[in-house]
Amino acid sequence: MNQENAHQSGTPQHLRIVVLDDEDWARDFVKMLIRSLYNGIDVIEFADGDVAWAELSSQTPDLLITDYNHLGMRCEELFPRLAGLKHRCPVILVSGFAEMPVFKEFVATIPELGMNVEVLAEPYKAEQLQAVLANHLGPPTSSLHQHNQAKQ
């Protein structure tokens, strides 16, 4: 099932999300949040852009969540490669450098690549990431999330 079908049906089943961040705690937080919100999603994580590219180029995920500043291949090289793939995936670009000129210059080049990229500035709240995930995956499907919503 691809990302578009998952969003339309509201039942993301067997989706693959790649999380690329060199900070263990950041990858763990994103994984924990995704798994608490959605059922049936495989989360594959990488700390290094070169290693992530090997996976991304062989099997396109349904969503890529990447930090701007990580080890190995940087986003400036990774994004044009992603844009060249036959099957593209949407990207959530997370950065603590959102106000830095170098980041703003990079983000300004993304439309030229024709990619679906949403920027999320760090620090962010879980609710902000949840909203961005919902844009790509549809409403949460986890029974844990539904149980917590019913309590409120």
N, C-alpha and C positions, 0 to 999 in steps of 0.2 A: 504494500500500500504506500503510495507516495504522500507527500506532505499535503498537497491540495485536496486529495480525497479524505485524508484524516481530518482536515479542518472542516470540510463540508459535512462529514458525517458526525463529527463531534466525538468520534471514538478512535483516538490514535492507538492503533494496535501494531506491534512489531516495528515501531519506528526506531531509527538509529540517530542518536545525537552525538556529535563529537564535541568535546570540551577541550579547548587548548588554552592552558594557562600554566606558567611556570611556578605558581604558588599552590602548594598542596591544599592549604586551607580554602582557597578560592574554588578549586576544582571540587573539593569535598562539599562545600556549601551548595554549589550549583547542582551537583548530583543529588544531594539530599533533598533539595527543593523540588527538583523534577520528579523524583521518585515518590515524594509525598503528595504531589498533585496529579500525576498521571500513571495509569496502569499500562503495562506492556511496552515500555520504552527501554531500549538498550542504550546505555550511556557509555561511550568509549572515551577515555581521557588520555591526554598527552601533555607533557611539559615542554616539549621541543617541537618547533615548527617543521624541522626536517623530517622527523619521525611521523608527525601528523600528516605531512604531505604524502608520504608513502601510502598511508591508509586512504586519504582523501582522493588520491589519483586512481586508486584501484577500485574503490567502492564509495560512491557518492552518498553521504548521509542525507537524512531528511532535514537536518538543521546543524549548523556549525555555530558554536558559541566560543568566541576567541577573545583573549586579551590582546590589546594592541602591542604591548611590550612583553615579549617572551623570548626564550632561548631559541637558538637555531634560526631557521628561515623566518624573517620578519614579515609582517603583514604587507609591507610595500612590495615584496616579492611574491608572497603567497596569493594575494588577491588577484593579480593578473593571471596567475596560473589557474586559479579557480575559475576565472572568467572564461578561460580557454577550454574548459571541460565541456564535453557534449551534454552532460546532465549537470545542471547547476543546482546548488542548494542555497536556501536563504541563510543569512549570517546575522548573528547578534554580535556586534563589536563592542567590547567592554573596555573602558579605559579610565585611568586616573589622570590621564594627560589631556582630558577633553578641552581644557582652556589653553593648552600650549600651542604656539603657532605651527610647529611641525606636525602635530596631530590634525589641526584644522586644515592644513595644506593637503595632508593625505586624504582626509575625508572628502575634500573638494574634488579629488580625482576619481572617486568611486562611481559617480554617475557615468563617466566615460566608459567604465567597464561593463555597464549594463547589469550590475548585480543588485540583488535585493538585500540591502544591508540596513540594519537598524542599529543606531548607536545608543549605548547606555553608559552614562558617565558614572564613575565611581567617586565617592562611595554611593551605593544605592541601597534601597530598602528591599526586603524580600517581596513586598507588594509590587514594586516597580518591575522587578524581574518577572514576577508572576504575570503581570499585564502584558509584557513583551512576549512571553512564552505563549500566552493565550492568542496573541495576534497570529502566531505561526502554527499552533497545535490545536487551537480551539479551546473550549472550556475544560477545566480540570475533570478528570474521570475517576480519580482515586476515591475509594470508599472512605479512606481516612479523611480526605479533604471534605467530602460530603458530610461525614459525621461531625467534623469540627464546625462546618457552616451551620448545621442544624442546631448546635448548642448555642449559637450566638443569638 
